[in-house]
Amino acid sequence: MRTRSYNKFKSTKVPSDYLLYKAQVRDVNKLIETTKLNYHNNILQNLNEMSVNKNKYWRLIKKLLGNKFVSNIPTMHDADTDTLCETNHDKSNLFLRTLMKKYHTDVA
């Protein structure tokens, strides 16, 4: 319906057809937003259930985050040693040293 309204406006250039098209766009966008909200609420409701097992929990998390979730930490630069941290072990040690410097004043 939205595309049909747009095509009619393009061919006629009548302002009332444009208003009809814009109303259709608003309705479709509102419907999309409501559907997304219901989808996310359904996933969150499933997460809140006490009977959710570990595998189902992570499947729901991945569904909720979609393609935005990246489980890898990118390569990091260690300013103290001027080296790149590429392995998970090196990255975790860099995080540890950084946090210890920040929260423990006696660590150099």
Summary of the structure (lengths in Angstrom):
residues: 108
radius of gyration: 25.6
end to end distance: 66.4
largest distance: 76.0
contacts: 210
relative contact order: 0.06
helix: 70%
strand: 6%
